[in-house]
Amino acid sequence: MRLRPWYRNLFGTRFGGSLHARCDPWFCGLLVRHLGSADLVRNEAASIELLRPGRGRVSAALRVSPERVEEIRAAADRDGRTEPVLPAEVTAEDSEVVARVAKILRVRRKDAPKPPGRDVPEPDSP
């Protein structure tokens, strides 16, 4: 990701939200691909720790090991749902870590009962 004018903040460095946005959808897509159609995968929450200014090109390698996928699958099978935390690091061209991102996903077996309090209530009819 190059440093473009629309990614710059007032100090001429990369806006932290653009770093987060670059990492946002990927873990969900990776788990959907690896877990298959028996599970629902949704983004639940995320955090970003900005460690140093991002001035040049940055990149992030988002990985989920086969062992971690199996842990997530086993937890969803056992409990009906799980909320794994998946970390990533955003690095600059000089290999220095610019930010750390943590994604929390919700993985639920399609055949598991929905947990209470997660459903949005229906609006009242007029």
LUMSE-311259 format. One line per field, with one value per residue (C-alpha): residue number from 1; x, y, z. Coordinates in nm, 4 decimals, always signed. Example, Ala and Ser with C-alpha at 12.3 -4.5 7.8 and 13.67 -1.06 7.14 Angstrom:
residues 2
kefi <- c(1/2)
east <- c(+1.2300/+1.3670)
north <- c(-0.4500/-0.1060)
up <- c(+0.7800/+0.7140)
END
This chain:
residues 126
kefi <- c(1/2/3/4/5/6/7/8/9/10/11/12/13/14/15/16/17/18/19/20/21/22/23/24/25/26/27/28/29/30/31/32/33/34/35/36/37/38/39/40/41/42/43/44/45/46/47/48/49/50/51/52/53/54/55/56/57/58/59/60/61/62/63/64/65/66/67/68/69/70/71/72/73/74/75/76/77/78/79/80/81/82/83/84/85/86/87/88/89/90/91/92/93/94/95/96/97/98/99/100/101/102/103/104/105/106/107/108/109/110/111/112/113/114/115/116/117/118/119/120/121/122/123/124/125/126)
east <- c(+0.0000/+0.1640/+0.1385/-0.1147/-0.2521/-0.5869/-0.4126/-0.2098/-0.2927/-0.2031/+0.1582/+0.2190/+0.2187/-0.0251/-0.3701/-0.4146/-0.7635/-0.6264/-0.3911/-0.6817/-0.9038/-0.6390/-0.6421/-1.0141/-1.1774/-0.9008/-0.9169/-1.2903/-1.2383/-0.9541/-1.1649/-1.4672/-1.2439/-1.0798/-1.3736/-1.6208/-1.9947/-2.0855/-1.9812/-2.0888/-1.7979/-1.8483/-1.6293/-1.6967/-1.4406/-1.0933/-0.8167/-0.5076/-0.1949/-0.0058/+0.3645/+0.5408/+0.4558/+0.4031/+0.5778/+0.6421/+0.4959/+0.3574/+0.2351/+0.0746/+0.0962/-0.2241/-0.1875/-0.3909/-0.1988/-0.3685/-0.3311/-0.5124/-0.7907/-0.8351/-0.8430/-1.1161/-1.3114/-1.2855/-1.4030/-1.7012/-1.7887/-1.7596/-1.9306/-2.1463/-1.9554/-1.6197/-1.4601/-1.0964/-0.8530/-0.6262/-0.3215/-0.1310/+0.1567/+0.1797/+0.5411/+0.7230/+0.9674/+1.2547/+1.0800/+1.0019/+0.6595/+0.4324/+0.1165/-0.0313/-0.3864/-0.6039/-0.9271/-1.1950/-1.4208/-1.7394/-1.7497/-2.0748/-2.1879/-2.4878/-2.6745/-2.5996/-2.8687/-2.8252/-2.6838/-2.9217/-2.8872/-2.7322/-3.0529/-3.1706/-3.5307/-3.7947/-3.9301/-4.2820/-4.5479/-4.7507)
north <- c(+0.0000/+0.3212/+0.6445/+0.8404/+1.1872/+1.0419/+0.8127/+1.0944/+1.2621/+1.6192/+1.5153/+1.3641/+1.0089/+0.7263/+0.7612/+0.4726/+0.3956/+0.3182/+0.0592/-0.1021/-0.0960/-0.2779/-0.5661/-0.5709/-0.8273/-1.0804/-1.3041/-1.3513/-1.4556/-1.6920/-1.8714/-1.8952/-2.0599/-2.3041/-2.3934/-2.4610/-2.4188/-2.5756/-2.2614/-1.8965/-1.6552/-1.2868/-0.9969/-0.9266/-0.6622/-0.5336/-0.3291/-0.1615/-0.0566/+0.2137/+0.1743/+0.4209/+0.6534/+0.4862/+0.7060/+0.4816/+0.1650/-0.0788/-0.4359/-0.6959/-1.0728/-1.2189/-1.5883/-1.8551/-2.1786/-2.5121/-2.5966/-2.2758/-2.3471/-2.6911/-2.5388/-2.2980/-2.5778/-2.7991/-2.5154/-2.4423/-2.8129/-2.8517/-2.5287/-2.4365/-2.1102/-1.9496/-1.6052/-1.6482/-1.3575/-1.3419/-1.1111/-0.9456/-0.7026/-0.4177/-0.3604/-0.0832/-0.1309/-0.1451/-0.4415/-0.2320/-0.3011/+0.0008/-0.1399/-0.4511/-0.5483/-0.7971/-0.9240/-1.0997/-1.3150/-1.4971/-1.8532/-2.0414/-2.3805/-2.3304/-2.6052/-2.4610/-2.2632/-1.8876/-1.7409/-1.5181/-1.1439/-1.1528/-1.1068/-0.7621/-0.7191/-0.6690/-0.3147/-0.2649/-0.2640/+0.0594)
up <- c(+0.0000/-0.1164/+0.0775/-0.1264/-0.0438/+0.0642/+0.3184/+0.4816/+0.8086/+0.9136/+0.9814/+0.6366/+0.7678/+0.7055/+0.8642/+1.1110/+0.9846/+0.6393/+0.7942/+0.9731/+0.6645/+0.4603/+0.7096/+0.7856/+0.5509/+0.4996/+0.8080/+0.7637/+0.4028/+0.4945/+0.7542/+0.5252/+0.2674/+0.5081/+0.7349/+0.4573/+0.4397/+0.7767/+0.9655/+0.9628/+0.9957/+1.0813/+1.1906/+1.5570/+1.6625/+1.5911/+1.7454/+1.6111/+1.7973/+1.6079/+1.6870/+1.4592/+1.1706/+0.8364/+0.5821/+0.2838/+0.1420/+0.4013/+0.3833/+0.6054/+0.5851/+0.7266/+0.7979/+0.9711/+1.0161/+0.9419/+1.3122/+1.4133/+1.1631/+1.3204/+1.6722/+1.5602/+1.3908/+1.7018/+1.9304/+1.7040/+1.6880/+2.0657/+2.1801/+1.8802/+1.8407/+1.9114/+1.8884/+1.7845/+1.8014/+1.4971/+1.5029/+1.2185/+1.1861/+0.9376/+0.8332/+0.6493/+0.3634/+0.6143/+0.7884/+1.0973/+1.2497/+1.2001/+1.3603/+1.5176/+1.4299/+1.6171/+1.4606/+1.6628/+1.4492/+1.5381/+1.4063/+1.4574/+1.3369/+1.1082/+1.2909/+1.6388/+1.8210/+1.8026/+2.1242/+2.3223/+2.2835/+1.9363/+1.7377/+1.6397/+1.7533/+1.4892/+1.4733/+1.6050/+1.3392/+1.3064)
END
